[in-house]
């Protein structure tokens, strides 16, 4: 019985991992594009800085009390969202830049 449970648990975990998607958000001209995205729980979002000379970050103030590190042109930041909810974010150095992730 223990063995059967372990096999079923492993299969469920592998299926969930296989179904998880990666969604990309570009940062260009001081905007997140797209600004709002809808994903499923377990998906990962990757933000790519497409600027020529400008640094940015992705700060989820409701989740992280400290501002995250900045990243430069050509670099990326990624985050996986295990739980449902709406998660708003902004660029710490450029607070007019805003976006949101809706996790279903």
N, CA, C and O of each residue as an XYZ file, in Angstrom:
416
protein
N       0.828     -1.190      0.000
C       0.000      0.000      0.000
C       0.875      1.257      0.000
O       0.593      2.216     -0.718
N       1.934      1.245      0.807
C       2.842      2.383      0.845
C       3.468      2.622     -0.529
O       3.603      3.758     -0.983
N       3.835      1.546     -1.159
C       4.484      1.633     -2.467
C       3.511      2.223     -3.498
O       3.905      3.057     -4.314
N       2.261      1.798     -3.463
C       1.254      2.308     -4.387
C       1.052      3.817     -4.176
O       0.977      4.582     -5.138
N       0.967      4.224     -2.929
C       0.823      5.646     -2.612
C       2.006      6.439     -3.142
O       1.823      7.506     -3.727
N       3.197      5.938     -2.948
C       4.406      6.614     -3.413
C       4.401      6.742     -4.935
O       4.756      7.793     -5.467
N       4.004      5.692     -5.631
C       3.949      5.717     -7.092
C       2.916      6.744     -7.559
O       3.191      7.527     -8.469
N       1.731      6.746     -6.944
C       0.689      7.702     -7.320
C       1.115      9.142     -7.044
O       0.885     10.031     -7.863
N       1.727      9.362     -5.907
C       2.205     10.700     -5.562
C       3.257     11.167     -6.569
O       3.219     12.315     -7.012
N       4.174     10.306     -6.925
C       5.214     10.650     -7.891
C       4.616     10.968     -9.254
O       5.039     11.919     -9.911
N       3.641     10.186     -9.682
C       2.981     10.443    -10.959
C       2.250     11.784    -10.951
O       2.334     12.545    -11.915
N       1.542     12.069     -9.878
C       0.819     13.331     -9.788
C       1.779     14.513     -9.818
O       1.503     15.509    -10.488
N       2.884     14.425     -9.116
C       3.869     15.497     -9.093
C       4.466     15.705    -10.477
O       4.623     16.842    -10.922
N       4.799     14.617    -11.159
C       5.398     14.720    -12.487
C       4.407     15.273    -13.506
O       4.796     16.045    -14.383
N       3.138     14.893    -13.409
C       2.127     15.418    -14.324
C       1.951     16.910    -14.098
O       1.879     17.673    -15.061
N       1.882     17.340    -12.846
C       1.721     18.759    -12.542
C       2.924     19.545    -13.056
O       2.756     20.630    -13.613
N       4.123     19.019    -12.880
C       5.322     19.700    -13.366
C       5.325     19.778    -14.885
O       5.739     20.788    -15.454
N       4.872     18.730    -15.537
C       4.851     18.704    -16.999
C       3.824     19.683    -17.555
O       4.004     20.202    -18.656
N       2.752     19.943    -16.813
C       1.715     20.848    -17.279
C       2.032     22.310    -16.996
O       1.400     23.197    -17.571
N       2.990     22.576    -16.130
C       3.349     23.953    -15.805
C       3.920     24.645    -17.034
O       4.683     24.055    -17.799
N       3.540     25.899    -17.207
C       3.975     26.666    -18.370
C       4.957     27.752    -17.951
O       5.070     28.102    -16.776
N       5.654     28.265    -18.937
C       6.519     29.418    -18.754
C       5.950     30.553    -19.593
O       5.724     30.394    -20.792
N       5.718     31.693    -18.960
C       5.159     32.858    -19.631
C       6.213     33.950    -19.593
O       6.890     34.138    -18.582
N       6.348     34.666    -20.695
C       7.378     35.698    -20.798
C       6.766     37.093    -20.814
O       5.729     37.333    -21.431
N       7.438     38.004    -20.119
C       7.077     39.418    -20.102
C       8.330     40.191    -20.494
O       9.398     39.992    -19.916
N       8.193     41.070    -21.474
C       9.309     41.912    -21.893
C       9.264     43.242    -21.166
O       8.194     43.728    -20.800
N      10.427     43.822    -20.963
C      10.539     45.161    -20.403
C      11.217     46.010    -21.472
O      12.366     45.767    -21.840
N      10.485     47.012    -21.964
C      10.996     47.864    -23.029
C      10.305     49.219    -22.965
O       9.094     49.296    -22.757
N      11.074     50.280    -23.142
C      10.545     51.652    -23.111
C       9.812     51.934    -21.803
O       8.754     52.564    -21.788
N      10.395     51.457    -20.711
C       9.866     51.680    -19.366
C       8.455     51.135    -19.196
O       7.621     51.743    -18.525
N       8.191     49.970    -19.819
C       6.900     49.293    -19.668
C       7.110     47.791    -19.587
O       8.030     47.240    -20.192
N       6.237     47.139    -18.825
C       6.135     45.680    -18.855
C       5.155     45.330    -19.967
O       4.079     45.920    -20.062
N       5.523     44.384    -20.795
C       4.647     44.017    -21.913
C       4.524     42.505    -22.018
O       5.495     41.816    -22.330
N       3.315     41.988    -21.755
C       2.084     42.679    -21.380
C       2.109     43.099    -19.908
O       2.845     42.540    -19.095
N       1.287     44.096    -19.594
C       1.238     44.599    -18.217
C       0.454     43.662    -17.297
O       0.793     43.527    -16.122
N      -0.577     43.022    -17.812
C      -1.354     42.064    -17.028
C      -1.306     40.718    -17.739
O      -1.478     40.625    -18.955
N      -1.068     39.683    -16.947
C      -1.083     38.331    -17.496
C      -1.917     37.437    -16.589
O      -2.054     37.691    -15.393
N      -2.462     36.397    -17.178
C      -3.206     35.385    -16.430
C      -2.515     34.058    -16.664
O      -2.280     33.654    -17.803
N      -2.193     33.384    -15.565
C      -1.497     32.101    -15.635
C      -2.192     31.109    -14.719
O      -3.124     31.460    -13.996
N      -1.732     29.878    -14.757
C      -2.232     28.844    -13.851
C      -1.257     28.665    -12.697
O      -0.061     28.925    -12.831
N      -1.782     28.218    -11.563
C      -0.923     27.927    -10.426
C       0.155     26.942    -10.853
O      -0.131     25.957    -11.534
N       1.376     27.204    -10.457
C       2.508     26.361    -10.818
C       3.300     26.873    -12.001
O       4.404     26.396    -12.265
N       2.742     27.852    -12.726
C       3.446     28.422    -13.876
C       4.559     29.359    -13.411
O       4.555     29.854    -12.284
N       5.504     29.583    -14.311
C       6.630     30.474    -14.061
C       6.566     31.637    -15.035
O       6.273     31.458    -16.217
N       6.843     32.827    -14.528
C       6.922     34.018    -15.374
C       8.380     34.438    -15.442
O       9.077     34.482    -14.428
N       8.832     34.746    -16.654
C      10.198     35.234    -16.864
C      10.109     36.632    -17.466
O       9.535     36.819    -18.539
N      10.677     37.604    -16.773
C      10.761     38.967    -17.262
C      12.133     39.153    -17.898
O      13.151     38.795    -17.306
N      12.161     39.718    -19.113
C      13.414     39.962    -19.820
C      13.574     41.457    -20.053
O      12.681     42.109    -20.595
N      14.710     41.990    -19.644
C      15.006     43.402    -19.844
C      15.486     43.596    -21.283
O      16.592     43.182    -21.632
N      14.661     44.220    -22.110
C      14.964     44.453    -23.536
C      15.456     45.883    -23.800
O      15.634     46.282    -24.950
N      15.671     46.638    -22.733
C      16.172     48.001    -22.910
C      17.595     47.969    -23.471
O      18.262     46.935    -23.447
N      18.045     49.116    -23.973
C      19.420     49.194    -24.478
C      20.412     49.528    -23.373
O      21.529     49.012    -23.361
N      20.002     50.402    -22.432
C      20.946     50.824    -21.404
C      20.337     50.947    -20.013
O      21.024     51.406    -19.100
N      19.108     50.566    -19.814
C      18.421     50.852    -18.560
C      18.232     49.605    -17.698
O      17.898     48.535    -18.208
N      18.443     49.749    -16.408
C      18.210     48.655    -15.460
C      16.793     48.745    -14.902
O      16.188     49.817    -14.881
N      16.269     47.594    -14.446
C      14.940     47.511    -13.851
C      14.936     46.403    -12.801
O      15.931     45.704    -12.612
N      13.794     46.255    -12.121
C      13.546     45.084    -11.292
C      12.056     44.789    -11.300
O      11.272     45.517    -11.910
N      11.675     43.727    -10.627
C      10.277     43.310    -10.523
C      10.018     43.121     -9.028
O      10.499     42.166     -8.420
N       9.256     44.039     -8.450
C       9.078     44.056     -6.994
C       7.619     43.808     -6.651
O       6.745     44.615     -6.968
N       7.372     42.682     -6.000
C       6.055     42.338     -5.468
C       6.031     42.825     -4.012
O       6.364     42.077     -3.092
N       5.637     44.073     -3.821
C       5.707     44.685     -2.490
C       4.879     43.938     -1.454
O       5.255     43.898     -0.283
N       3.755     43.344     -1.862
C       2.906     42.614     -0.912
C       3.541     41.289     -0.481
O       3.189     40.736      0.561
N       4.466     40.791     -1.281
C       5.098     39.505     -0.978
C       6.509     39.661     -0.414
O       6.954     38.850      0.399
N       7.208     40.707     -0.851
C       8.615     40.887     -0.489
C       8.813     42.259      0.146
O       8.583     43.282     -0.499
N       9.239     42.285      1.403
C       9.428     43.569      2.071
C      10.657     44.302      1.548
O      10.694     45.533      1.554
N      11.652     43.562      1.101
C      12.859     44.188      0.576
C      12.814     44.244     -0.945
O      12.367     43.310     -1.611
N      13.282     45.353     -1.465
C      13.328     45.513     -2.919
C      14.352     44.543     -3.508
O      15.466     44.436     -2.996
N      13.984     43.834     -4.586
C      14.920     42.869     -5.178
C      16.030     43.568     -5.960
O      15.965     44.768     -6.227
N      17.034     42.797     -6.314
C      18.143     43.312     -7.106
C      17.654     43.771     -8.470
O      16.662     43.268     -8.999
N      18.368     44.729     -9.021
C      18.068     45.185    -10.375
C      18.697     44.219    -11.372
O      19.610     43.465    -11.035
N      18.193     44.252    -12.606
C      18.830     43.479    -13.662
C      18.946     44.351    -14.907
O      18.121     45.230    -15.156
N      19.980     44.084    -15.666
C      20.407     44.942    -16.758
C      19.934     44.405    -18.113
O      19.429     43.285    -18.192
N      20.095     45.199    -19.179
C      19.674     44.755    -20.510
C      20.201     43.358    -20.847
O      21.374     43.044    -20.647
N      19.288     42.535    -21.365
C      19.630     41.161    -21.725
C      19.487     40.177    -20.585
O      19.503     38.968    -20.817
N      19.348     40.657    -19.363
C      19.206     39.769    -18.210
C      17.734     39.500    -17.928
O      16.853     40.202    -18.425
N      17.482     38.464    -17.116
C      16.118     38.065    -16.803
C      15.921     37.916    -15.297
O      16.873     37.809    -14.524
N      14.660     37.914    -14.921
C      14.221     37.610    -13.565
C      13.051     36.654    -13.718
O      12.221     36.830    -14.609
N      12.974     35.643    -12.857
C      11.849     34.723    -12.953
C      11.275     34.409    -11.590
O      11.954     34.478    -10.566
N       9.979     34.057    -11.613
C       9.278     33.701    -10.375
C       8.196     32.686    -10.713
O       7.483     32.825    -11.707
N       8.085     31.663     -9.871
C       7.041     30.648    -10.003
C       5.926     30.982     -9.015
O       6.184     31.392     -7.883
N       4.689     30.800     -9.458
C       3.516     31.158     -8.659
C       2.751     29.891     -8.294
O       1.972     29.394     -9.108
N       2.953     29.354     -7.087
C       2.296     28.107     -6.701
C       0.834     28.279     -6.277
O       0.068     27.316     -6.300
N       0.444     29.498     -5.891
C      -0.890     29.705     -5.335
C      -1.707     30.681     -6.174
O      -1.158     31.564     -6.832
N      -3.029     30.508     -6.140
C      -3.941     31.403     -6.851
C      -3.982     32.766     -6.168
O      -3.746     32.884     -4.966
N      -4.286     33.783     -6.955
C      -4.409     35.130     -6.423
C      -4.019     36.158     -7.460
O      -3.632     35.820     -8.579
N      -4.124     37.423     -7.074
C      -3.674     38.520     -7.919
C      -2.444     39.125     -7.272
O      -2.461     39.494     -6.098
N      -1.380     39.222     -8.049
C      -0.098     39.676     -7.528
C       0.353     40.895     -8.345
O       0.728     40.782     -9.512
N       0.304     42.054     -7.694
C       0.713     43.302     -8.335
C       2.201     43.533     -8.105
O       2.747     43.171     -7.063
N       2.842     44.140     -9.091
C       4.266     44.424     -8.969
C       4.589     45.748     -9.631
O       3.789     46.299    -10.387
N       5.772     46.246     -9.333
C       6.263     47.469     -9.951
C       7.780     47.405    -10.032
O       8.416     46.515     -9.466
N       8.335     48.357    -10.740
C       9.784     48.491    -10.823
C      10.207     49.433     -9.700
O       9.763     50.581     -9.662
N      11.040     48.976     -8.804
C      11.482     49.805     -7.680
C      12.118     51.118     -8.116
O      11.732     52.173     -7.614
N      13.090     51.087     -9.044
C      13.704     52.339     -9.482
C      12.764     53.226    -10.306
O      12.987     54.432    -10.408
N      11.720     52.638    -10.890
C      10.789     53.378    -11.749
C       9.349     53.021    -11.348
O       8.686     52.263    -12.056
N       8.865     53.553    -10.230
C       7.586     53.106     -9.662
C       6.353     53.353    -10.530
O       5.277     52.841    -10.218
N       6.482     54.117    -11.601
C       5.341     54.276    -12.512
C       5.164     53.051    -13.392
O       4.115     52.879    -14.013
N       6.166     52.210    -13.451
C       6.065     50.952    -14.189
C       5.345     49.944    -13.303
O       5.839     49.595    -12.231
N       4.183     49.477    -13.745
C       3.390     48.559    -12.936
C       2.871     47.409    -13.786
O       2.698     47.542    -14.998
N       2.624     46.277    -13.130
C       2.047     45.131    -13.792
C       1.354     44.239    -12.779
O       1.426     44.476    -11.573
N       0.683     43.212    -13.279
C       0.031     42.277    -12.370
C      -0.018     40.878    -12.991
O      -0.077     40.703    -14.208
N       0.009     39.904    -12.096
C      -0.092     38.501    -12.473
C      -1.334     37.951    -11.792
O      -1.433     37.975    -10.565
N      -2.285     37.455    -12.581
C      -3.475     36.805    -12.051
C      -3.239     35.301    -12.174
O      -3.084     34.768    -13.273
N      -3.215     34.632    -11.023
C      -2.967     33.186    -10.992
C      -4.284     32.487    -10.678
O      -4.899     32.730     -9.639
N      -4.710     31.612    -11.596
C      -5.969     30.884    -11.417
C      -5.712     29.506    -10.856
O      -6.653     28.743    -10.637
